[in-house]
Amino acid sequence: MPAQEITKIQELVYELLVGEVMTKEVISVNPSTAMNDLRLILRDKRISGTPVVEDGKLVGLISLEDFINWLSDGGPACSVVDRMTKEVRTVYEDEPLLQAVNKLERLGFGRLPVISRDTGALVGVITKGDVVGGLLKHLEVDYRNAELRGARSSHIFEDILSDRSMLILEYVVRGADFSGAGASASRLKTTLRRVGIDPQTTRRAAIAAYEAEMNLIVFTQGGRIKVELDPKAIRLMAEDDGPGIPDIEKAMQPGFSTAPDWVRELGFGAGMGLPNIKKCADLMRLDSTVGKGTKLEIEICMELRSEAERDSAKAGARSESGRERAGDRCARRLRQRPHQ
């Protein structure tokens, strides 16, 4: 089964940070604000809810639903602190946008307060509208032309004269390092762009690397990601020393996760990592032994572009059928290669 094409929007969800798309000018109230005054704030500001802040720290969230329930109870004289939600779900400003999207979808919320990881202070709020607006803002420029202009005019391996060429990249990933989540995948993506790998292949490799990196952070004490580039394919290996996967078949099912609740509260461990990796790969192998560790290996086909293809790409055209045929040929070669 050929790998699925990764769109620019999918790439941006992984690439952008919450702080890049959130609303920074937050309308907030304090715990002592009267519920009757909240009526005017919601009406005049045209908002459906607002964070409750005391001394710069988030202490609750009051929504239009809370206000309606207050009215249903007869609108008694009381303060926001008496009606607000005190257990608030939040996201950090330095988290990948993907985590906010997952939380909004999973929890069914319309907004999430954004806090600083360093100080715990409220720094913004993110809504579904912010997500859509942020993505559209980054898509204002014709991304296909922009990527082609930013890429090398030739592939790095077209410039190397040798019987065999290979570029090896290695990244060390620390377990439970949520503040650094996605750093290795981001560095890989930058490198692939700099050496002239085409945008679609770069997206697939970067998303697969991100999901592999997150699995190492969430489920292990840490591990290594090794990437090998040759003229025909990108080969990515993620390896750790435990605890291992008891049931690989279950782990490959979308939505299946053994992540602890506190990790899921952070927006990670949704059970889509391995399925997403499989979607990006032309070939995937997963070996795991409980108590010893796991080795993930994927391969993404990469064909050198001919002079005619490069000229066509510069003109903004692309032959999808030709690209798919090239991918199929490469995938067949990978399957015939002996397991290393």
C-alpha positions as CSV (number, residue, x, y, z in Angstrom):
1,M,0.0,0.0,0.0
2,P,1.6,3.3,-1.1
3,A,2.2,6.0,1.5
4,Q,-0.3,8.8,1.7
5,E,0.6,12.2,0.5
6,I,1.1,14.8,3.3
7,T,-0.4,18.2,2.7
8,K,1.1,21.5,3.7
9,I,-1.7,22.0,6.3
10,Q,-0.8,18.7,7.9
11,E,2.8,19.7,8.0
12,L,2.0,23.1,9.6
13,V,0.0,21.5,12.4
14,Y,3.2,19.6,13.4
15,E,5.5,22.6,12.7
16,L,3.7,25.6,14.3
17,L,3.7,26.2,18.0
18,V,0.7,27.2,20.0
19,G,2.2,30.6,20.8
20,E,2.4,31.4,17.1
21,V,-1.4,31.2,16.5
22,M,-2.9,32.0,19.9
23,T,-4.7,35.2,20.7
24,K,-2.3,37.2,22.9
25,E,-4.6,40.0,23.9
26,V,-6.8,38.1,26.4
27,I,-9.9,39.5,28.0
28,S,-10.0,38.2,31.5
29,V,-11.8,38.8,34.8
30,N,-10.8,38.4,38.4
31,P,-12.5,36.1,40.9
32,S,-14.2,39.0,42.6
33,T,-16.0,40.2,39.5
34,A,-19.7,40.2,40.0
35,M,-21.7,37.8,37.8
36,N,-24.0,40.7,36.9
37,D,-20.9,42.6,35.5
38,L,-19.9,39.5,33.6
39,R,-23.1,40.0,31.5
40,L,-21.8,43.3,30.1
41,I,-18.3,41.9,29.5
42,L,-19.5,38.9,27.5
43,R,-22.0,41.1,25.5
44,D,-19.7,44.1,24.8
45,K,-16.6,42.0,23.9
46,R,-18.7,39.5,21.9
47,I,-17.0,36.5,23.6
48,S,-18.5,33.3,24.9
49,G,-16.2,32.8,27.9
50,T,-13.1,34.3,29.6
51,P,-10.2,33.1,31.8
52,V,-10.3,34.1,35.5
53,V,-6.9,35.5,36.6
54,E,-5.6,36.5,40.0
55,D,-2.1,38.0,40.4
56,G,-1.3,37.0,36.9
57,K,-2.0,33.3,37.4
58,L,-4.9,31.4,35.9
59,V,-7.4,30.3,38.6
60,G,-10.4,29.4,36.6
61,L,-12.6,29.7,33.5
62,I,-16.1,31.2,33.3
63,S,-18.1,30.5,30.2
64,L,-21.4,31.6,28.6
65,E,-22.9,28.2,29.7
66,D,-21.9,29.0,33.4
67,F,-23.6,32.4,33.0
68,I,-26.8,30.9,31.6
69,N,-26.9,28.4,34.4
70,W,-26.5,31.3,36.8
71,L,-29.5,33.0,35.2
72,S,-31.5,29.8,35.4
73,D,-30.9,29.7,39.2
74,G,-32.4,33.2,39.5
75,G,-29.3,35.3,39.0
76,P,-28.4,35.5,42.7
77,A,-25.9,38.1,43.9
78,C,-22.5,36.4,43.7
79,S,-19.0,36.6,42.3
80,V,-17.4,34.8,39.4
81,V,-15.4,32.6,41.8
82,D,-18.7,31.0,42.9
83,R,-19.7,29.9,39.4
84,M,-16.4,29.4,37.5
85,T,-14.8,26.1,36.5
86,K,-11.8,25.7,38.8
87,E,-10.2,22.6,37.2
88,V,-9.1,24.2,33.9
89,R,-7.5,22.3,31.0
90,T,-4.6,24.3,29.5
91,V,-1.8,24.1,26.9
92,Y,1.7,25.5,27.0
93,E,2.7,28.2,24.5
94,D,5.8,26.2,23.4
95,E,3.8,23.1,22.6
96,P,3.3,22.0,18.9
97,L,-0.1,23.2,17.6
98,L,-0.9,19.5,17.1
99,Q,-1.3,19.1,20.9
100,A,-3.9,21.9,21.1
101,V,-5.8,20.5,18.1
102,N,-5.9,17.1,19.8
103,K,-7.1,18.5,23.1
104,L,-9.8,20.7,21.5
105,E,-11.1,17.7,19.6
106,R,-10.9,15.2,22.4
107,L,-12.4,17.4,25.1
108,G,-14.9,19.1,22.9
109,F,-13.9,22.5,24.2
110,G,-14.2,25.8,22.2
111,R,-11.1,27.4,23.8
112,L,-8.1,26.5,25.9
113,P,-6.1,29.0,28.0
114,V,-2.4,29.1,27.1
115,I,0.2,29.4,29.9
116,S,3.9,29.9,30.2
117,R,5.8,26.8,31.0
118,D,8.4,28.8,32.9
119,T,6.2,31.1,35.0
120,G,2.7,29.5,34.9
121,A,1.3,32.9,33.9
122,L,-1.6,33.2,31.5
123,V,-0.1,34.4,28.1
124,G,-3.0,33.8,25.7
125,V,-6.0,31.7,24.7
126,I,-6.4,29.4,21.7
127,T,-9.7,28.6,19.9
128,K,-10.6,26.5,16.9
129,G,-10.9,29.8,15.0
130,D,-7.3,30.7,16.0
131,V,-6.1,27.4,14.6
132,V,-7.9,27.9,11.3
133,G,-6.8,31.5,11.1
134,G,-3.2,30.7,12.0
135,L,-3.0,28.0,9.3
136,L,-4.5,30.3,6.7
137,K,-2.1,33.0,7.5
138,H,0.8,30.7,6.8
139,L,-0.8,29.6,3.6
140,E,-1.2,33.1,2.1
141,V,1.8,32.7,-0.1
142,D,1.6,30.0,-2.8
143,Y,3.5,27.4,-0.8
144,R,4.4,25.2,-3.7
145,N,6.2,28.0,-5.5
146,A,7.8,29.2,-2.3
147,E,9.2,25.8,-1.4
148,L,10.6,25.3,-4.9
149,R,12.2,28.7,-4.8
150,G,13.7,28.0,-1.4
151,A,15.0,24.6,-2.4
152,R,18.3,23.8,-4.1
153,S,18.1,23.7,-7.9
154,S,19.6,20.2,-7.7
155,H,19.4,17.3,-5.4
156,I,22.5,16.9,-3.1
157,F,23.3,13.4,-4.5
158,E,23.3,14.8,-8.1
159,D,26.3,16.9,-7.1
160,I,28.3,13.9,-5.6
161,L,30.3,11.7,-7.9
162,S,30.8,8.3,-6.3
163,D,29.8,4.6,-6.7
164,R,27.9,4.8,-3.4
165,S,26.8,7.9,-1.4
166,M,25.0,8.1,2.0
167,L,24.4,10.8,4.5
168,I,23.9,9.7,8.1
169,L,22.1,11.8,10.7
170,E,21.7,10.9,14.4
171,Y,19.5,12.5,17.1
172,V,19.4,11.7,20.8
173,V,16.0,11.9,22.5
174,R,15.5,12.1,26.2
175,G,12.6,10.4,27.9
176,A,9.9,12.6,29.4
177,D,11.5,15.7,27.8
178,F,8.1,17.3,26.8
179,S,9.6,20.8,26.7
180,G,11.9,19.6,23.8
181,A,9.2,17.6,22.0
182,G,9.6,17.8,18.3
183,A,13.1,19.3,18.3
184,S,14.8,16.4,16.6
185,A,12.1,16.2,13.9
186,S,12.4,20.0,13.3
187,R,16.2,19.7,12.9
188,L,15.8,16.8,10.5
189,K,13.2,18.8,8.4
190,T,15.6,21.7,8.2
191,T,18.4,19.5,7.1
192,L,16.4,17.7,4.4
193,R,15.3,21.1,3.0
194,R,18.9,22.4,2.9
195,V,20.2,19.4,1.0
196,G,17.4,19.7,-1.6
197,I,15.0,16.9,-0.7
198,D,11.6,17.5,-2.4
199,P,8.9,19.1,-0.2
200,Q,6.5,16.1,-0.1
201,T,9.3,13.6,0.9
202,T,10.5,16.1,3.5
203,R,7.0,16.4,5.0
204,R,6.6,12.6,5.2
205,A,10.0,12.1,6.9
206,A,9.5,15.0,9.3
207,I,6.0,13.8,10.5
208,A,7.3,10.2,10.9
209,A,10.3,11.5,12.8
210,Y,8.0,13.6,15.1
211,E,5.8,10.6,15.9
212,A,8.8,8.4,16.6
213,E,10.4,11.1,18.7
214,M,7.2,11.5,20.8
215,N,7.0,7.7,21.3
216,L,10.5,7.8,22.8
217,I,9.6,10.7,25.0
218,V,6.3,9.4,26.3
219,F,6.9,5.7,26.7
220,T,10.7,5.2,27.2
221,Q,13.6,6.5,29.2
222,G,15.0,7.9,25.9
223,G,16.5,6.5,22.7
224,R,18.1,7.4,19.4
225,I,16.8,8.3,16.0
226,K,19.1,7.5,13.1
227,V,18.4,8.7,9.5
228,E,20.2,7.4,6.4
229,L,19.9,9.2,3.1
230,D,20.9,7.7,-0.2
231,P,19.9,8.6,-3.7
232,K,17.0,6.2,-3.6
233,A,15.4,6.4,-0.2
234,I,15.3,7.9,3.3
235,R,15.7,5.3,6.0
236,L,14.7,6.2,9.5
237,M,15.4,4.1,12.6
238,A,14.2,4.8,16.1
239,E,15.6,2.5,18.9
240,D,15.3,2.4,22.7
241,D,16.2,0.0,25.5
242,G,12.7,-0.6,26.9
243,P,10.2,-1.2,28.3
244,G,9.0,-2.7,24.9
245,I,5.6,-3.2,23.4
246,P,3.6,-6.2,24.7
247,D,1.2,-6.4,21.7
248,I,2.4,-4.8,18.4
249,E,-0.9,-5.5,16.6
250,K,-2.9,-3.6,19.2
251,A,-0.3,-0.8,19.2
252,M,-0.9,-0.3,15.5
253,Q,-4.6,0.3,16.0
254,P,-5.6,4.0,15.7
255,G,-6.5,5.3,19.1
256,F,-5.0,2.5,21.2
257,S,-2.7,4.0,23.8
258,T,-1.1,2.8,27.1
259,A,0.0,6.4,28.0
260,P,-0.8,7.3,31.6
261,D,-3.6,9.8,32.3
262,W,-1.2,12.6,33.2
263,V,0.5,12.3,29.8
264,R,-2.8,12.4,28.0
265,E,-3.7,15.5,30.0
266,L,-0.7,17.2,28.4
267,G,-2.2,16.4,25.0
268,F,0.2,13.5,24.2
269,G,-0.3,9.8,23.9
270,A,-3.4,9.8,21.8
271,G,-2.6,6.5,20.2
272,M,-2.1,7.8,16.6
273,G,1.8,7.8,16.5
274,L,2.4,4.4,14.9
275,P,-0.6,4.6,12.5
276,N,0.6,8.1,11.4
277,I,4.1,6.7,10.8
278,K,2.7,3.9,8.7
279,K,0.8,6.4,6.6
280,C,4.1,8.3,5.9
281,A,6.2,5.3,5.1
282,D,6.6,3.1,1.9
283,L,7.9,0.4,4.1
284,M,7.7,-0.1,7.9
285,R,9.2,-2.7,10.2
286,L,8.6,-2.8,14.0
287,D,10.3,-5.2,16.4
288,S,9.9,-5.2,20.1
289,T,10.8,-7.3,23.1
290,V,9.3,-6.6,26.5
291,G,12.0,-5.7,28.9
292,K,14.6,-5.2,26.2
293,G,13.4,-2.5,23.9
294,T,11.9,-1.6,20.5
295,K,13.3,-0.9,17.1
296,L,11.3,0.9,14.5
297,E,12.5,1.1,10.9
298,I,10.8,2.9,8.0
299,E,11.8,3.7,4.5
300,I,10.5,6.5,2.3
301,C,11.2,6.3,-1.4
302,M,13.0,9.1,-3.1
303,E,13.7,9.4,-6.8
304,L,16.2,11.8,-8.4
305,R,14.4,14.3,-10.6
306,S,15.4,14.5,-14.2
307,E,16.3,17.8,-15.8
308,A,12.8,17.9,-17.4
309,E,11.1,17.2,-14.1
310,R,13.0,20.0,-12.4
311,D,12.1,22.4,-15.2
312,S,8.4,21.3,-14.8
313,A,8.6,21.8,-11.0
314,K,10.0,25.3,-11.4
315,A,7.0,26.1,-13.7
316,G,4.7,25.0,-10.9
317,A,3.6,21.7,-12.6
318,R,3.9,18.2,-11.4
319,S,3.0,14.9,-12.9
320,E,1.2,13.0,-10.0
321,S,0.9,9.8,-12.0
322,G,4.6,9.8,-12.7
323,R,5.4,10.5,-9.1
324,E,3.2,7.6,-8.0
325,R,4.8,5.2,-10.5
326,A,8.3,6.2,-9.3
327,G,7.2,5.6,-5.7
328,D,5.8,2.2,-6.5
329,R,9.0,1.2,-8.2
330,C,11.0,2.3,-5.2
331,A,8.7,0.5,-2.8
332,R,9.2,-2.8,-4.7
333,R,12.9,-2.4,-4.5
334,L,12.8,-1.8,-0.8
335,R,10.7,-4.9,-0.2
336,Q,13.2,-7.0,-2.2
337,R,16.0,-5.7,0.0
338,P,17.1,-8.2,2.7
339,H,16.2,-7.2,6.3
340,Q,19.3,-5.8,8.0
